[in-house]
Amino acid sequence: MSIGIDIGRYEIKAVQLNKSPKGYQLVNYGSEPVYDQSKDFDPERLSEEKVIEACKQLMAKMKINPKRVRTLTSGLSNQLSSIRQLKMVNTDDEEELKQSLQFEARKHIPMDGTDALMDFQILGEDVREMDKLNVLLVASTQRNLNNHLKLLRNMNFRPGIVDSEAIGLANSYVIEHGLPEDGANVFLNIGAVSSVLVVWGRQAQFFARDIQIGGLHFTREIMEKKEIGYKEADDFKRSPAFTDLVDKLAGSATGDFSVSVAEHTIYDNLVDEIRRSLRYYIKEANESFFQKIMVMGGSAGINGLSDFISNRLNVAAEIYNPFAQLHHDVMEDGETSTKYATAIGYAMRGLLE
């Protein structure tokens, strides 16, 4: 039995998985807000005490005793860890490879202070340069790790595997479905405050980037345009009426002799950031074929968002339902289950160890 726990800035998500001969089985799952719901969500007012309290409430709701959890996987957010794929000289000497990676890490990955931590995974020989290895390097700091472990202990957990958010969200798909032989898949995890974009293919370089746009920014735009309160705006962004509003603001309203002045919306801002990231990837990785964009995360269900992304970028985009690959007897709702993608990736990783 394995538990994956995804500690977000809006809510905490947990998934309990088991591995059987038939595949991965969903045993239990749940979520709990980490902010005071009697007030408007404000990421600047979050407290560690509230996060700990939310986790304890979630574990009680899921009937899980944290002290008895043997296989726990959590992760550092993309803002607290750095990931980069590197080409290294092929060597059988692991110690030599570690020393080379430490040297490369300081050149490629910004880390504060001298308490740097790193881990790596060999992805295999490079198909273009047979004397080189493709290595995925993840780095953070001892301070970040210690703070994370302390938080887990305060939640009454015995810390286990600490993964990376970007790898966890990609693994929720890759472990079962693999990577495309040609081109790359794009994974877009849209959170409450920010989003994480990951690009990865079997022959295509791994790339991850933070985008400082999340569901909160959509809510605030609605509050401003419609002059309404937070809770009403938060509900409105998931309604069909929101798509109509964005169409009008973006100047895409149709009709005979209609004239509309285009206005840049938060939809456009997000797509602009995705486009900028993909252009950088094309330049750096020399790969321009993107199979599909899988939209996931707590804010993936914003009405019309995946269609908007697909139309503007001319790449197929869909809301990713991670429950679809699991054996379970729960009612499936892609727009709800997609927020558990990262937690599922963590739980799967725990079962692989």
Secondary structure by P-SEA (a helix, b strand, c coil): cbbbbbbcccbbbbbbbbbccccccccccccccccccccccccccccaaaaaaaaaaaaaaaccccccccbbbbbcccccbbbbbbbccccccaaaaaaaaaaaaaaccccccccccbbbbbcccccccccbbbbbbbbbcaaaaaaaaaaaaaacccccbbbbaaaaaaaaccccccccccbbbbbbbbcccbbbbbbbcccbbbbbbbbcccaaaaaaaaaaaccccaaaaaaaaacaaaaaaaaaaaccccccbbbbbbbbcaaaaaaaaaaaaaaaaaaaaccccccbbbbbcccccccaaaaaaaaaaccccccccccccccccccccccccccaaaaaaaaaaaaac
